[in-house]
Amino acid sequence: MIRLGLRLAVSGGRDALLRLLVTAAAVAIGVGLLLTTLAAVNAVHTQNDRYAWFNTGFTAGAQAAPGSAGSAAADREAAAGAGADGKAPMWWLTRRDSFQGRQIGRVDVALTGVTTALAPGVDRMPAAGEYYLSPALAKMVDATPSEQLADRFGGHRIGILGKDALPAPDSLVALVGRTPQEMADLKDAALVDRIAATSPDRCDDCVVGIKSNGTALILTVATGALVFPVLILIGTATRLTATQRERRFAAMRLVGATPRQVSVVSAVEATAAAAVGVLLGFLPFLALRGQVAGMSLTGDRFFTSDLTLTPLQVAAVALGVPLAAAAAARIALRRVRISPLGVSRRVTPKPPRPWRVLPLLAGLVELAAFLVWHPSSVEGQTRGYLSAFGLIMLGLVLSGPWLTGQVAALLARRTQRPATLLAVRRLADNPTAGFRAVSGLVLALLVMTATVGIITTMTAERGRPEGGRQYDNVLVNDLGGGYTPDGHVESSGRPVPPELLAGLLAVPGVRGVLPVHPIGKVVPVDAGGETEAAQTVDCRQLEAVRVFGRCEPGAATAYVPYVWAGFRDYSAVAWPAAPYTAEQVAALPVVKVVVGTDGSQAAVERARTMVDAAYPATRQSLTLEEGMKLSGSELKGYQQLANVVILATFPIAGCSLAVSAAAALGERKRPFSLLRLTGVPLSMLRRVVLMESAVPLLAVSAVAIGVGLLAADLFLRSQLTYTLHAPGAAYYLTVAAGLTAALAVIGATLPLLRRITGPETARNE
């Protein structure tokens, strides 16, 4: 029977060969998109692994520097020995810098011996006064005046970092060599004797890279959301010309073939087409790799070589898709196996029952349950939300035929138009067939609505401007390193030297320089809604920066609370006087250096270079606008993933709709031909075809949008304690464009109607 099945599939005539090719092409599109999605997920993790070496100074094996010059000698003495593997320790400090809003990853090292561990992408570590740059950063340095960028690294460039050292092709990375004496004085510098190679996903001490919290959840949900439309497309493709195949297999049953033999022949036909489709599916995957690599799913481009598939994924797709096709063929021929005469009689199938709505309701109830009981672990959250969204998507597919039947029955009782009556009566008799054509698009609409709702709300909640744009161009260098439970800063820097103040004020575009000094205690204040302060400033310097308020009249110094993030507009607030003179305040340590600028590139970058050179810190100075963008970088990654979901699901759904519409017309050639012979005009048949697709599409789409918004709201409330924000106009335009495109796809198949419903069809069928 296997040989017979292959012969029917390949040598069964022109129609059989055409069916094989069309099915294989549809499966290839679905497989190609599925492989591309899996490769994109792999690329995200591979890119994350490339961040591993940046965490060398943060991992548990590193010896933290004391952060004070007094104990530097002891550390230098400890550094003189060799590590367990014979490598001399070296000082290591990973820092974050920026230029024109772009992040620069900077690693400062100081060698204590000849033989040291090697960072990826270099053949030797830089000595003091030497540095490596990534290709993109080297190009930027060459095109920028040295006082704005190159002076931050000092010394001279000895080479370009190789690909192994870069998370992305456009990454800005610098590996800078310094002396052990310089590094020993830097807070957070550590002695290391090996390079970290553990992915940030599996490293509790790592601070650089994409943390798995949230990202793993979003990636898993996005992948799951893409698999459903792909499975629908593959299932739709394997059902092409199902009616003709049913008749043929019913005839085989009537001449003596057993149900098992019919199932084998059907499975061989479907499996052969799916296997060809799987092989062809690698072609769109290879064609899309370059485009996907440039889509910046995580905010950075991928190396094309990072978009790879694991052997397990290839084996799962290669075996799973043909098996799924065989299973779909077996399900499609269940009537033939039970009673071949039933196929000839073409009895009306049983109407869908209301129980089909239960999985949809169960998914929503599971999401609502998380409002009361929320899983504490990421794994528990992933399992919980994935199962809930899976139930919702499965429930929408199952309940779609029942909803279609209810709407069609309602319209049949109210309509008087012949075309509408023909369409809704057929839908009421067989709503499953009517919904099947639009199921992929409706599912895509559900995924898109939920994704847009979640992203829109997160963007609105986290990206909200607080203090206004007058804070955007203020440059802040934070030396505090956080606050203790009693409100004191954890660290501070030396007093600001007068030459640094003079140099900064001499930069064109710098409006003022404001050193902020810790006072070692917390004092009560009552101004600007603030109640306590632990810092003081010089009133003349505060007035020069302009945006953080002013002092009470006659005061030389003032207490100022923590207002340097620009969360609120404090520009009109008068801060209370402090019992210090300006000279006493200038002699205090400094916890922040705030520079007011006009926002010009030259002013910001020159000031940043001078401040960072005088006060090197793990987190280099940022303007408040850059800080806001940095805090929104996670949202940018989520937005990119949402765009991928939307861009991938709509083409999949469009392909599924096109295949379904063409298959439906092919299976109904005879009844349409008979209608034309009885005098029904072709225009009426076209309206019937359009109505048969438009009714389930519009009715179930409304349900999908409502369910998507409700699911997004439940997810936001339970996971992030946010309330859903309404999507913007772009969402509604995209929905309207998607539905219009769907109707256009159906309209594109209408020209076939004239050709396949001629009188010769009725004679030959």
N, C-alpha and C positions, 0 to 999 in steps of 0.2 A: 504493500500500500504506500510505503514511502516513495518508491520509484514512481508509482502512478501519480502521487501528489506532486512530485517534482515535474513530471511530464505535463500535468495539467497546468502547472504554474508557468512553465517556460515555453512549452510547445502546444499550448491549448488554443492557438490562434491569435489573431490580432488583438481581440478584446482582452484575452488573458495576459498577453504581454504588456499591453497598455496599462492594465490594472496593476501588474507587478511593478512597472516603472513608476506610476503615480504614487502607489503606496510606499515604495522605497524612497522616493523623493521627499514625501511628507515626513516619514520616519527620520530621514537624514537631517532635515531641518531641525526637528525636535532634538535629535541626538547631538547635533552640532551645538545648539544653544545650551543643552545640559552639560556637555563637556566643557564648554567655555565658562559656564558658571562655576563648575567644580575647580577648573584651573585658576579662576580669579580668587576663589577662597584659598587655594593653596598658595597663591602669590602673596596674599595678605600675610599669611603666616611666615612665608619665606622672608618677606621684607622685615617682619618683626624680628626674625632670627638675626638679621644683619645688624640690628641695634645692640646685639649682645656685648660686643667689646667696649661699647661706651660705658657700660656699667662696671667696669673693672674696679674702680675706686669705691663702688657702693656695696659690692658683695661682701658676704660675711667674712671671707678670708683676708680682706684688706685690713691693715693696721691704721686706724684713724690718727691723723696728726693732732697734737694737742691744741693747735691753733694759737699758740703764743710763742713769742720769740725766746722766752726764757727756757723752754724745754727743747728747743730746736737742736741743741748740741747732742742731747741724749738720742734724739731720733736719727741724727746723722751718724752717730756711732752705731746705732742698731742697723742702719742701712748699709754699713760697710761690709757686713757679712753676706754670705751667699745663701740663697734659698735652698729648699730641700732637693730640688732637681738641678742644683748647680748654677742656677741663674741668679745674678746679683739683683737685689731689690731695686726698685726705682720709685720715685715719687710720681703720683698720678692724681690729676684733678680734672674732672669733666665739668665743663661750664657751658652755659647757654648764652650766646651773643646774638645780635640781630643787626641787620642793615637794610634800611628802607622797608621795614616791615617783614623781611624774610629772616627766618631763624638760621643761625649759624651754630653748628655743633663744634665746640672747641675742646681739645684735649691737651692739657699741659703736662709734660713729663720731665723728669730730671733723673739722669742716669747716675748710679752709684758704683758701677763697675763696667767692665768691658763686655761681658756676656750677659745679655738681658733677654727677657721674653720679647717676641716680636708682635707688634700689632698687625692685623691683616692689611694687605695692600702695600706693604713696604718691605724692603730687603734689609734695612737697618733702622734703628730708632734714631731720632734726631738728637744731636748734642745741643748744648746751650748755644743759643743764637741761631739755630737752624729750625726750619719748619717745612712741613708738607701741606699742600692745599689740594682739595678736590678739584676736578676739571672745571666745574661751574664756578667755584669760588675763585680759582686762579684767573678765570676770564673776567670776573667781576672786579678783582683787585687791579688787574691790568688796565681796566677802563675807568678807574676811580682815582682821584687825587690821593696821594699817600696819607695825608693828614686826616682823611676821613675814614680810611679802612686799613691800609697796609701797616701803618704805624702801630696798630694794636698787637701785631704778632712779633715785631722786632726782628733783628737779625736778617737773614736772607733765606730765600726759598731754595730747597735742595732737590725738590722733585714733586711729582704729582701722585696723589693717593690712587692706588689701584681699585678696580671694581669691587674686590672683596671687602673693602673698608666702607663702602657706600650703601646706605639703605635704598637709595633711588638714584637714577642717572643724574638728576638735578640737585642732589644733596649738596649743601654748603658745609664742608667739614675742614677743620684745620687741626693738624697734629704739630704742636709747638714744643720745642726743646728749651728748657730753662736750667738754671743752676739749682743744686740741692738747697743752697741757702735761701734762694728766693722762694722755693716751694715750701720749705719748712715753716715759713712765716704765714702761709696762706691757710685760712680756715677751710676745713673739709678736705685738704690734701691728704693722701694716704700712701703708705708704703705697700707696694705689691710686688710679687715675684712671678705672677702668671697673668695671662690675659683671660678675662671672663668669656666663656663660650656658651653659657646657658641662655636660652631664649627668655625674654622678659615674661612670656606667658607662664613659664615654669619657675620663676625666680621671685621669691618674696622680697628680697632686698633691692631688686632692680628698680630704678626710677626713670630710666630712659626706655622708650619703646611704647608699643601699644599694649596697655594692660588688658588682660582677658575679661575683666569685669565689664559687662555691657557689650563689648565688641563681639565676644563669642556668642552672646545671646542674639545680637542683631544679625550676625552672619548666619547663624543657624536658622533663625526665623526667615531670613531672606532666601536662603537656599531651599527651605521647605516650601516657601511661597512660590518659587519658580518650578519646583518639581511637579506640582499638581497640574498647571497648564500644559507642561510637556507631556505628562501621562495622558491627558485628555486628547492632545493632538495625535499621539501615537495610537490611542484607541480609536479615534475617529478615522485615521488613515487605514487601519486594518479592517474597518467596516465598509470600505468602498465597495459598491455594487453588491451589498449584502443580499438584496432581494434575489438577484439572478443566481447568486451562489446558493441561496437557500433552495431555490427551485431545482437547481442541478443536483444538489445533495439529496433532496427529497426524492428525485427520480432514481438516484442510486439506491436509496432505501427500498423503493418500491420494486426494484428488480432484484433484490436479495441482499444488498450490503447491510452489514450489521451496524448498530450505532457506533461501536468501537472503530470499525473500519472508516466510517464517515468522519469521525472525529480525527483519526490519524491523517486522512487526506487533507482535511481543513487545516489542521495544525501545521502540516508540512507546507501548505501554500502560504499561510500567514508567516510562518517562521522564515521561509526562504526570502519573502519580501522584506521582513524586518532585518534579516542578516545582511542583505544587500544595503539596506538603509543605514545600518550601523557602520558598515565599511565606508559608505559615502559620507556619513556624518563627520568623519575626521577632516574632510575637506573644508566645510565651513568653519570648523574649529581652528584649523591652521590659518585660514584666511582672516579670522577675526582676532587672532592673537595680538597682532600689532596695534589694532585699534583699541583693544581692551587695555593693553599696556600703557597707552597714553591717556586713559580716562581718569587717572588720579583718584581711585576709589578711596584711598586713605588720606588724600590731600597731597600725595606725591605719586609720580609716575612709577610704574614697575619696569624692571628690566624684562625684556621679552622672554629671556631664558627662564625667568621665575614662573612663568605661566606653564606649568607642567602638570602632568597627571600621574598619580601613583599607580603601580601595577594593579593594586586592589580595585581602584576606581575604574580602570580600563576593563578589568575582568567583570566587575559588577555590571557595567553598562553593556558590554559585549554579550553577556549571558542573560542579564535581566530583561533587556528590551525584547529579544526574540521570545523569551518565556512569557513576557507580558502579552505579546502579540498572539501567541498560541492560546493563552488563557482567554483573551478577548474573543478569539475565533470560536473557542469551545462554548463560551457563554452565548455568543451570537447564534449558534446553531442548536441551542437547547430545544427549540420547537421541533426541529428535524429529528432529533434523537428520540423525543417523546412520541410524536405522531407525524409522520411525513404528510398524511392527508390534511392535517391542519394548515400546512403551508399552502396547499392548493386552494383550500376554502377561504383563506385570507380572513379569518375571523377577527373581530375587533379585540385588541388586547384588553386585559383588565385595567380599569382606571387606577391611578396611583392612590394610595391610602394616606390619611392624615399623619400616620406614624412617621412618615418621612421627615417631618419637621422636628422630631425629637432630638436627633443628633445636633442640629443647629442650636436648639434651646439648651442642650446639655453643655455645649461649648461656652455659651454665654453665661450659664450658671457657674461653670468652673472659673471663668474669669472673675465673676462677681464674688466667688468664694475667697479669692485672694485679697479682697478688701478686708476680710475678717481674719483669715489665716494666711500669712505671707511666708513663703519659703525663705530661710535665712541664707542658704548657700547658693552660689551661682549655678551649680549643677541642678539643684532643685528648682530654681527659677526657670532654667532652660527647659527642663523636662515639663514643668507645669505649663508654661506659656506655649511651648511648642505643641503639646497635646491639646490645649484649649483652641489654639488657632487651627490646628489640624481638624478638630471636630467641627469647627465653624465652617471651614472650607468644604469638608465632606458633607456636612449638613446642608449647605447651600446647593451642592450638586444633587443631593438626594431629594431635597424639597422642591427644586426647580420644576420638575414635571407636575407635581401636585399644584403648585402655585399657577403654573401655566394653564392647567386644566380648569382651575377655579375661575381665572380671568376669562378664559375662552367661553366657558359656560355662561358667565355673566353677560358677555358681549353678544352671544348667540341669542339670548332672550330679548335683547334690546335693539339689535340692528335690523335694518330693512334693506340694506344694500346687498346685491347678489355677491359681489366679490368678497365683501367682509363676511357674509354668511358662509360662503364656501370655505374661507380660510379658518374661521373660528370653529366651524363644525368639525373640520378635520383635526384641528388642535384639540378640541374637546374629546374626540374619539381616540386620538393617539398623542397625548401631550408629551410623552417621553421623546418621541421622534422630533417633535417641534422644538423642545428645549435643548436637545442634544446639539443642534447646530450652533446655538449661541452660548453654550455652557462655558467654553473657554474664555469668551470675552467677559461674561458676567463674573467669572472667577477673578479675572485680571482686574476688573473694576473694584471688587472687594479688597484685593490686596493693595491696590493703589490708594483707595480711600483710607484704609487703616494706616498705611505708611505715611501718607501726606498729613493726616490728622496728628499722628504722633510727632512728626518732625516739625510741623507748624507750631505746635504747642511748646515743644522743647526750645525752639528758636525764640519764641516770644517770651518764655519765662527766663531763659539764661542770657539772651542777648539784649536785654532791655537797657537803654542808656539811662544813667542816673543823674549825673551832675551837669550834663550838657556838653556841647562841643568845645566850650572854652577850656576844658581840661585836656583836650586831645593832644596838644603839642607840648605838654609838660613832661620833662624827662626825669625819671626817678631811679636812683640807685639805692637798693635796699641792702644794708649791711647788718640788719637786726637778726635775721635767721629765725624769726618767729618770736612768740611771747611765752613767758612762763605762766603758770596758773595764777600767780598773783599780779600779772599785768606788766612785768618787766621784760625788756628785750633780752634775748639770749646772748647776743654778741654786739660789738660796736667796733668802729675804726678809730684811728688816731685823729686828733683835731685837724681840721682842714687847713693846710698850709696857705699863707697869704698869697704866694705866687700862683697857686691853683685858682684861687678866687679871681685874681687879677687876669690870669690867662683866659678863664672862662668868660669874664665880662668883656674881654677884648675881642671875642669872636663875634663877627657881624651876625645879627639875628638873635643873639642871646639877650633876654630882657632882664634877667635877674638870677641870682644863685642863692639858694636857701639851704644851709646846713641845718639839720634837725638833731638836737642833742638830748640824750637820755638824762634824767635827773635822779634816777635811782630810787624813786618812790612814786606813789600814786597820790595825786591831790584831787580834791573835789572841784568841779567847775560847773557852771550853769550858763551855757551859751550854745546856740545852734542845735539844741536838743541833746547835747552831750552832757554827761554827768561827771566824768573823771578824765584826768590826763596824766601822762608820765613823761612828757617831753616838753622842751622849751625851745624858743627860737628868738633870733634878733628881729625886732620890729621893723627895722629898716629893710632887712633882707626879705621879710614876709611881705612888706608893701611892694617891693620890686617885682616879686613873682605874680602878685595881684589876684590870683584866683582862689587862694585858700583863706581869705578873710583878712582882717586887720586887727591891730591892737587897740586897747582902750586908749582914749586921749591921754597923752603925756607919758605913756609907758615906754620903757626902753626894751624890755623883753616881755614875753608872754608865754603862758601855758597853752599848748595846743594839743587837743586829743588826736587820735589816729584818724586823719582825714585825707591821707595822701593817695588813696585809690580813686578819688573822684566819684564815689558812690552817690554823694549828694552835693547840692550847690551851697557851698559855705562862703561864697565870695562876699556876702554882705554881713557876715557875722563878726562881732567884736570880741576877741578873746581876752580873758582877764590877765592883768599884769602879773609878772613873776618877780620875786625879790632878788634879781640878779642884774648886774651891769652887763653891758654889751661885751666888755672885755672878759668878764668871768664866763659868759656863755661861749665865747669864741675859744676858750681854753678847754672846754669840755670835750669828751669823745663825741664822735658823730655816728648816728645810726642811719641817717639817710642824707643823700645829697640830691636836692631838687633843683632842676634847672628849667626856668621858663624860657621858651623859644618862640620864634615866629612861625615855626613849622617848616621852614625851608630845609631841604635835604642837607645842604652844606652846614647849616647851623646845628642841626640835630646830630649829624654824624661826627662833626668835629668835637662837639661837646661830649658826646658819648665816648669817643676815643680818649679824650683827656681824663674824664672821670673814671673810666674803666681801667686806664693805666695807673691812676693813683690809688684806686680802691678796687682791685680785682676781687670778684665775688663769684660764687657758684652761679647765681642768676644775675647776669649783667644788666645794666640799666636799660629801661624800656620807656617809651612814651606811654601815656595812659591809653592812647588809641591802640598802640601795638599790644598792650596788655589785654585790652578787651578782645581784640582779634584772636590773640593766643588762647584766651579762655573759651572762645567759640570754635577753636580748631576741631574739637571733638564733634561738635555739631556738624561741622563741614564734612567730616568723614561719614557721619550718619546720613547727611543729605546726599552725598555721592552714592552711598549704598541704596538709598531710596530711589535715586534716579535710575540706577541699574535695574532695580526691580521693575520700575515703571517701563523703562525702555525695552526690557527683555520680555515682559509678560504681554504687552500689547502686540508686538509682532507675532509671538507664539499664538495668541488668541486669534489674530487676523488670519494666520495660516489655517488654524483649525476651522474657522468660519468659512473660509473659501473652499476647503475640502468638503465640508459638510454640505454647503450649498450646491456644489457641483454634483456630489453624490446623490443628494435628494432629487435633483432634476433628472439625473440618469435613471433613477429607480422609478420615476413616475412618468416615463415617456408614454406608456400606453394609455393611462387614464386621461392625461392631457390631450393626447391625439384624438381620443374618442370625444372629448368635450369639444374640440375644434370641429370635428366632423358633424356634431349636432348643432353647430352654429354659434358656439361661444366665441366672441372675438378674442384675438390674441392679447389686446390691451387688458381685458378683464383677467386673463390668466396671469399676466404680469403683476397685476395688483394683488391677485391671490397669493402669488409667491412672496411678494413684499410683505403682505399682511401676516403671513404665516411665520415670518422671521421677526417682524417688527413687534408683534404683540408679546411674545415671550421675552424678547430682548429688553423692551422698555419696562415691562411689568417686573421682571426679576431684577433688572438693574436698579430700580428704585429700592427694592428690598436689600440688594447688595450694598448700596450706598448707606442706607440706614444702619444695617448690621455692621458695616465697616466703621462708621463713626461711633457707634455704641461700643464696639470692641476696643477701639482706640481709647475712648474715654475710660473704660474699665481698666485697661492696661496702665494708662497714665496715673489714674488714681491709686492703684494698688502698688505700682512699682516706683513712681516718682512723686506721688502726692500732688500731682498737677490736675487741673481741670481743663477739659478739652477746649481749645481755641478754634473758632470756625476757620476752615481753609480759605485762602485768598481767591481772588478772581482767576488766577492762573489755573487753579484746580478745576473750576467750573468750565473754563475754556477748554482744558484738556479733555474733560469728560464729554463735552459737546463735540469736540473734534473726533474723539474715539468712537462715539456712537454714530456720527455722520460717516466716518470712514467705514464702519461696519455696514451701514446701509448701502454705501457705495460699492462695497465688495459684493453684496447680494445683487445690487443693480448690474454689476459687471457680468454676472452670470446669465442675465436675462436674454441677451442675444442668442444664447444657446437654445432658448425656448422655441424660437421659430424653426430652427433646423432639426431639432429632435422630435418635434410634434407634428410632422407632416403626415399626410395620408399613408405613405409607405410604411410608417412605423406601425400603424394600426394593422396593416395587412401582414407585416412580417412577424409581429410579436406573437 
